[in-house]
């Protein structure tokens, strides 16, 4: 999946059409939830965390919009996800702790962050961590806490025990057997977003 450079340019210099595309509609729901996850495991974490709220409010009164982080590389899906986050009462980010989060996820955050207009809400961060906590876990927690603070959102962090390294080892083995280039392996295993991850949100 290619980096959505055209979308990044739009975020920095938005056109009127772009602004209109992400403007939230008036919602008919009592509770709007928008979230991004990384894989099936983090998706399950997100679904479980919102199940109780859905039961209390009633399924017909709750709108759940979920997006895979990888899919945000598509401009159309990214716009839809940004629009959902701008209008959401609760934004859910379900990810594994890492030194650098996926670029697409960070682009999405950078897109909705200045457009919340002090709308009341919460950011629920479900973070897959190792035991004991390591530096990537702390870095991810601090970054998402800074995002919530800048957006004036209540911050609700929850740690989740991340799966063992079996899957990661399998990916590395496949890469070695297939003789993938380092660039191809990076695309398979995940893409960093240092420019956004260390963008000074803590300042």
C-alpha positions as a Python dict, from the first residue, in 0.01 Angstrom:
ca = {
    (1, 'X'): (0, 0, 0),
    (2, 'X'): (143, 335, -99),
    (3, 'X'): (175, 627, 138),
    (4, 'X'): (-121, 865, 79),
    (5, 'X'): (97, 1165, -9),
    (6, 'X'): (-183, 1339, -199),
    (7, 'X'): (-398, 1317, 111),
    (8, 'X'): (-117, 1453, 330),
    (9, 'X'): (-94, 1753, 96),
    (10, 'X'): (-470, 1805, 124),
    (11, 'X'): (-445, 1802, 502),
    (12, 'X'): (-177, 2070, 494),
    (13, 'X'): (-357, 2284, 233),
    (14, 'X'): (-726, 2179, 234),
    (15, 'X'): (-952, 2277, -54),
    (16, 'X'): (-1316, 2376, -3),
    (17, 'X'): (-1423, 2041, -148),
    (18, 'X'): (-1202, 1858, 101),
    (19, 'X'): (-1341, 2059, 392),
    (20, 'X'): (-1695, 1980, 280),
    (21, 'X'): (-1614, 1613, 245),
    (22, 'X'): (-1517, 1577, 611),
    (23, 'X'): (-1779, 1808, 760),
    (24, 'X'): (-1993, 1603, 1002),
    (25, 'X'): (-2365, 1562, 946),
    (26, 'X'): (-2619, 1604, 1225),
    (27, 'X'): (-2646, 1261, 1380),
    (28, 'X'): (-2967, 1080, 1468),
    (29, 'X'): (-2781, 859, 1716),
    (30, 'X'): (-2747, 909, 2092),
    (31, 'X'): (-2390, 780, 2087),
    (32, 'X'): (-2142, 791, 1801),
    (33, 'X'): (-1833, 570, 1822),
    (34, 'X'): (-1553, 580, 1567),
    (35, 'X'): (-1246, 365, 1592),
    (36, 'X'): (-935, 237, 1422),
    (37, 'X'): (-770, -99, 1488),
    (38, 'X'): (-467, -283, 1352),
    (39, 'X'): (-577, -645, 1310),
    (40, 'X'): (-835, -901, 1420),
    (41, 'X'): (-702, -911, 1777),
    (42, 'X'): (-708, -534, 1830),
    (43, 'X'): (-1048, -520, 1657),
    (44, 'X'): (-1186, -766, 1914),
    (45, 'X'): (-1046, -551, 2196),
    (46, 'X'): (-1226, -250, 2053),
    (47, 'X'): (-1555, -430, 2004),
    (48, 'X'): (-1547, -568, 2358),
    (49, 'X'): (-1474, -230, 2510),
    (50, 'X'): (-1779, -74, 2344),
    (51, 'X'): (-2019, -362, 2397),
    (52, 'X'): (-2138, -245, 2739),
    (53, 'X'): (-2204, 110, 2618),
    (54, 'X'): (-2402, -28, 2326),
    (55, 'X'): (-2610, -246, 2558),
    (56, 'X'): (-2686, 46, 2790),
    (57, 'X'): (-2781, 292, 2518),
    (58, 'X'): (-2948, 36, 2292),
    (59, 'X'): (-2803, -91, 1966),
    (60, 'X'): (-3041, 116, 1754),
    (61, 'X'): (-2927, 437, 1924),
    (62, 'X'): (-2554, 373, 1883),
    (63, 'X'): (-2353, 415, 1565),
    (64, 'X'): (-2030, 216, 1546),
    (65, 'X'): (-1789, 293, 1264),
    (66, 'X'): (-1468, 89, 1255),
    (67, 'X'): (-1169, 110, 1023),
    (68, 'X'): (-862, -105, 974),
    (69, 'X'): (-550, 112, 993),
    (70, 'X'): (-421, -37, 669),
    (71, 'X'): (-736, 73, 483),
    (72, 'X'): (-668, 438, 568),
    (73, 'X'): (-415, 447, 286),
    (74, 'X'): (-717, 478, 57),
    (75, 'X'): (-813, 847, 34),
    (76, 'X'): (-1187, 777, 20),
    (77, 'X'): (-1179, 557, 329),
    (78, 'X'): (-955, 805, 508),
    (79, 'X'): (-1201, 1088, 444),
    (80, 'X'): (-1485, 875, 575),
    (81, 'X'): (-1286, 783, 886),
    (82, 'X'): (-1188, 1145, 950),
    (83, 'X'): (-1549, 1253, 918),
    (84, 'X'): (-1652, 982, 1163),
    (85, 'X'): (-1388, 1093, 1416),
    (86, 'X'): (-1489, 1459, 1390),
    (87, 'X'): (-1849, 1369, 1475),
    (88, 'X'): (-1776, 1095, 1730),
    (89, 'X'): (-1862, 1110, 2098),
    (90, 'X'): (-1602, 839, 2160),
    (91, 'X'): (-1294, 779, 1948),
    (92, 'X'): (-1133, 438, 1994),
    (93, 'X'): (-775, 360, 1895),
    (94, 'X'): (-682, -4, 1940),
    (95, 'X'): (-317, -70, 1863),
    (96, 'X'): (-4, -252, 1970),
    (97, 'X'): (252, -42, 2151),
    (98, 'X'): (539, 48, 1919),
    (99, 'X'): (825, 291, 1883),
    (100, 'X'): (646, 424, 1575),
    (101, 'X'): (280, 370, 1489),
    (102, 'X'): (164, 306, 1130),
    (103, 'X'): (180, 615, 910),
    (104, 'X'): (-183, 581, 796),
    (105, 'X'): (-303, 589, 1157),
    (106, 'X'): (-102, 903, 1230),
    (107, 'X'): (-227, 1076, 914),
    (108, 'X'): (-583, 1001, 1028),
    (109, 'X'): (-514, 1148, 1372),
    (110, 'X'): (-352, 1459, 1224),
    (111, 'X'): (-656, 1503, 999),
    (112, 'X'): (-931, 1504, 1261),
    (113, 'X'): (-733, 1653, 1549),
    (114, 'X'): (-764, 2023, 1450),
    (115, 'X'): (-1123, 1979, 1333),
    (116, 'X'): (-1287, 1865, 1657),
    (117, 'X'): (-1368, 2227, 1749),
    (118, 'X'): (-1361, 2149, 2124),
    (119, 'X'): (-1642, 1898, 2083),
    (120, 'X'): (-1702, 1712, 2409),
    (121, 'X'): (-1598, 1350, 2395),
    (122, 'X'): (-1347, 1085, 2492),
    (123, 'X'): (-1051, 905, 2344),
    (124, 'X'): (-1029, 541, 2445),
    (125, 'X'): (-684, 398, 2386),
    (126, 'X'): (-656, 19, 2392),
    (127, 'X'): (-286, -58, 2388),
    (128, 'X'): (-137, -403, 2348),
    (129, 'X'): (163, -416, 2578),
    (130, 'X'): (435, -656, 2678),
    (131, 'X'): (479, -765, 3037),
    (132, 'X'): (645, -581, 3201),
    (133, 'X'): (584, -248, 3028),
    (134, 'X'): (862, -152, 2790),
    (135, 'X'): (963, 180, 2635),
    (136, 'X'): (742, 140, 2323),
    (137, 'X'): (442, 93, 2553),
    (138, 'X'): (519, 411, 2742),
    (139, 'X'): (586, 603, 2420),
    (140, 'X'): (255, 495, 2265),
    (141, 'X'): (62, 580, 2582),
    (142, 'X'): (222, 925, 2607),
    (143, 'X'): (155, 1000, 2240),
    (144, 'X'): (-215, 910, 2257),
    (145, 'X'): (-252, 1096, 2587),
    (146, 'X'): (-105, 1405, 2416),
    (147, 'X'): (-353, 1363, 2128),
    (148, 'X'): (-643, 1353, 2375),
    (149, 'X'): (-514, 1657, 2561),
    (150, 'X'): (-474, 1860, 2241),
    (151, 'X'): (-824, 1761, 2126),
    (152, 'X'): (-967, 1838, 2474),
    (153, 'X'): (-1097, 1484, 2503),
    (154, 'X'): (-1123, 1273, 2817),
    (155, 'X'): (-849, 1011, 2800),
    (156, 'X'): (-940, 650, 2880),
    (157, 'X'): (-634, 425, 2849),
    (158, 'X'): (-663, 49, 2882),
    (159, 'X'): (-378, -197, 2861),
    (160, 'X'): (-421, -529, 2686),
    (161, 'X'): (-185, -825, 2697),
    (162, 'X'): (-40, -843, 2348),
    (163, 'X'): (-12, -1186, 2181),
    (164, 'X'): (323, -1364, 2185),
    (165, 'X'): (580, -1311, 1914),
    (166, 'X'): (478, -1622, 1717),
    (167, 'X'): (311, -1423, 1441),
    (168, 'X'): (600, -1179, 1414),
    (169, 'X'): (848, -1465, 1390),
    (170, 'X'): (638, -1628, 1120),
    (171, 'X'): (636, -1307, 916),
    (172, 'X'): (1014, -1281, 945),
    (173, 'X'): (1053, -1643, 838),
    (174, 'X'): (832, -1587, 535),
    (175, 'X'): (1033, -1280, 444),
    (176, 'X'): (1360, -1472, 463),
    (177, 'X'): (1230, -1766, 263),
    (178, 'X'): (1088, -1540, -5),
    (179, 'X'): (1409, -1332, -14),
    (180, 'X'): (1213, -1010, 15),
    (181, 'X'): (1394, -680, -5),
    (182, 'X'): (1406, -468, 308),
    (183, 'X'): (1157, -226, 151),
    (184, 'X'): (911, -506, 71),
    (185, 'X'): (951, -652, 420),
    (186, 'X'): (875, -312, 575),
    (187, 'X'): (554, -293, 370),
    (188, 'X'): (460, -642, 487),
    (189, 'X'): (544, -593, 853),
    (190, 'X'): (429, -233, 900),
    (191, 'X'): (530, 119, 807),
    (192, 'X'): (670, 372, 1057),
    (193, 'X'): (539, 723, 1100),
    (194, 'X'): (817, 900, 1284),
    (195, 'X'): (732, 1239, 1134),
    (196, 'X'): (390, 1228, 1298),
    (197, 'X'): (473, 1019, 1605),
    (198, 'X'): (738, 1268, 1713),
    (199, 'X'): (557, 1577, 1588),
    (200, 'X'): (569, 1768, 1916),
    (201, 'X'): (220, 1692, 2048),
    (202, 'X'): (366, 1679, 2398),
    (203, 'X'): (482, 2036, 2375),
}
